[in-house]
Amino acid sequence: MARKRPSNHGDDNIENLIGGSGNDLYFFRMGLFSTGTITGDGGVDALDLFDYSTAVSVNLATGIATAVWSFSGIQDFGRRCRQRQHRRQQRNNDSMAPGR
């Protein structure tokens, strides 16, 4: 699982983020946002807005979410995506272990 976390150093506006072929997790701290596109590419890709204490919104029809100008290929949204991604990774590792 790749984690894509914008840094809070320098400019707070993050442009395009593109995932890899596996599971990718994108998460933003309160106040950081993307002015470009987040593109999931293979695997189960997630946008976690765990740090937001205010209401968040995701519009699947338009591809717009809180903190994100636009997105595509993201299958999981919410505040607990990191835990779900970790469980997915554990299941994948277990299923590939010898003797299983």
DOKOLDREN-921042 format. One line per 4 residues: number of its first residue (from 1); for each residue x, y, z of N, C-alpha, C. Coordinates in steps of 0.001 Angstrom, whole numbers, plus 500000, padded with zeros to 6 digits. Each point is the difference from the previous one (the first is absolute). Layout:
NUM	X Y Z X Y Z X Y Z; ...
This chain:
1	500849 498836 500000 499151 501164 500000 500896 501227 500000; 499772 500846 499058 500743 501259 499952 499194 501078 500694; 500676 500812 500763 499332 501121 500669 500415 501280 499317; 499029 500755 499631 500240 501280 499340 499519 501084 500934
5	500918 500639 500696 499596 501050 500931 500681 501295 499603; 499212 500997 499690 500600 501294 499709 500740 500531 501224; 501116 500586 499773 500777 500589 501079 499420 501348 500381; 500225 500410 501224 499557 501344 500365 501185 500962 500009
9	501028 499668 499240 501142 500901 499845 499807 500810 498738; 500250 501283 500075 499909 500840 498813 498565 500224 499573; 499767 499935 498713 498684 500286 499427 498984 498941 500413; 498847 500419 500489 498967 499072 500441 499174 499446 498853
13	500138 500533 498812 499221 499516 498865 500749 498871 499312; 499388 498822 499988 500599 498825 499387 499370 499817 498640; 500808 499754 498987 499427 499812 498675 499647 498538 499796; 500407 499360 498945 499546 498657 499647 500728 498912 500792
17	499222 499006 500426 500532 498802 500643 499497 498801 499207; 500913 499095 499629 499628 498827 499211 500458 498757 500750; 499071 499071 500205 500301 498781 500730 500754 498990 499154; 500449 498949 500676 500676 498898 499325 499018 498876 499705
21	500518 498835 499658 499145 498879 499615 499374 499287 501200; 500508 500235 501207 499446 499378 501197 499029 500921 500712; 499690 499664 501255 499123 500833 500816 500718 501292 500371; 499312 501121 499855 500571 501299 500359 499086 500702 500986
25	500612 500705 500926 499258 500753 501012 500430 501453 499930; 499041 500875 499775 500241 501435 499970 499353 500592 501241; 500735 500814 500732 499370 500658 501142 500537 501405 500159; 499106 500858 500455 500289 501422 500119 499759 500462 501422
29	500910 500767 500518 499794 500636 501300 499077 501202 499797; 499308 500358 501028 499087 501140 499950 500742 501215 499457; 499429 500663 499018 500600 501199 499432 500829 499753 498752; 500447 498756 499752 500718 499698 498762 498992 499545 498968
33	500299 500258 498731 499068 499611 498961 500735 499844 498686; 499344 499350 499062 500553 499798 498664 499302 500933 499025; 500777 500708 499202 499423 500834 498951 500033 499280 498661; 500434 498757 500006 500061 499198 498773 499110 498778 500121
37	500452 498908 499422 499228 498762 499959 500717 498904 500768; 499234 499210 500718 500516 498792 500636 499483 498833 499174; 500911 499183 499513 499630 498892 499132 500449 498685 500619; 499041 499159 500343 500315 498648 500442 500276 499155 498767
41	500888 499033 500110 500381 499215 498824 500239 498564 500435; 498964 499179 499986 500134 498610 500409 499850 499858 501500; 499724 498804 500453 499822 499764 501428 498757 500699 500520; 499884 500051 501314 498909 500732 500651 500598 501290 500528
45	499618 501107 499433 500566 501296 500351 499039 500749 500909; 500549 500704 500989 499172 500624 501029 500424 501438 500254; 499005 500821 500315 500212 501379 500428 499514 500105 501437; 500922 500226 500912 499684 500063 501428 500080 501454 500450
49	498910 500498 500550 499937 501381 500487 499907 499994 501522; 500842 499168 500634 499965 499755 501443 500184 501240 500838; 500705 500963 499521 500355 501159 500810 498926 501083 500002; 499002 499853 499156 498962 501019 499906 498995 499855 501136
53	499843 501066 500765 499018 499983 501086 498663 500562 499525; 499992 500544 498802 498770 500524 499402 499417 498940 499058; 498799 500235 499531 499374 499079 499057 500832 499928 498722; 500071 498819 499420 500682 499814 498721 498971 499522 498983
57	500285 500226 498737 499070 499541 498963 500773 499385 498847; 499350 499041 499357 500547 499333 498822 498879 499903 498978; 500236 500485 498795 499011 499911 498935 500554 499056 498943; 499475 498776 499968 500493 499002 499047 499685 500365 498560
61	498899 500702 499772 499613 500378 498637 500950 501030 499396; 500435 500958 500808 500867 501063 499474 501477 499739 500257; 500317 499059 500904 501398 499730 500323 500634 501096 500837; 499212 500611 500880 500499 501068 500871 499758 499598 501445
65	500988 500267 500858 499872 499681 501425 500634 501110 500821; 499674 500023 501277 500648 500937 500914 501513 499860 499850; 500691 501103 499880 501467 500082 499885 500544 499592 498635; 499124 499590 499078 500461 499485 498708 499251 500691 498868
69	500763 500594 499074 499368 500659 498859 499293 498977 499118; 500662 498876 499713 499349 498926 499253 500707 498680 500279; 499264 498894 499815 500579 498679 500214 499401 499006 499017; 500718 498916 499782 499482 498871 499221 500690 498735 500501
73	499315 498886 499878 500585 498723 500390 500132 499798 501498; 499287 500761 500795 500030 499842 501459 498753 499209 500391; 500182 498900 500747 498877 499147 500353 499552 500140 501451; 500836 500544 500857 499686 500029 501433 500202 501423 500514
77	499024 500496 500736 500037 501354 500533 499624 499954 501465; 500512 500941 500766 499541 500099 501377 501089 500376 500965; 499742 499666 501254 500932 500371 501054 500749 498808 500571; 499731 498808 499525 500694 498819 500518 500625 499167 498878
81	500321 500643 498913 500563 499286 498854 501330 499339 500330; 500799 500643 500833 501306 499415 500324 499847 498634 500639; 499044 499857 500924 499789 498712 500640 499503 498967 498986; 499079 500399 499121 499486 499071 498989 501105 499590 499034
85	500840 500958 499576 501103 499666 499091 500984 499051 500676; 500273 500218 501271 500915 499122 500728 499437 498578 500046; 498704 499859 500273 499381 498670 500024 500058 499344 498620; 499771 500770 498934 500108 499444 498645 501409 499488 499740
89	500990 500788 500396 501393 499608 499792 500322 498725 500773; 499519 499906 501238 500224 498800 500805 499375 498782 499337; 498770 500135 499490 499339 498881 499318 500778 499593 498757; 500485 500975 499241 500796 499680 498799 501276 499279 500374
93	500683 500460 501040 501228 499344 500441 499728 498582 500482; 498906 499829 500751 499649 498672 500516 499665 499046 498868; 499299 500491 498974 499604 499112 498912 501184 499593 499128; 501100 500767 500034 501176 499675 499198 501051 499237 500802
97	499757 499772 501283 500977 499299 500827 500065 498528 499597; 501189 499375 500027 500129 498594 499648 499143 499134 500918; 499406 498970 499416 499229 499048 500787 498588 500437 500271; 499543 501047 499373 498614 500469 500238 499159 499779 498779
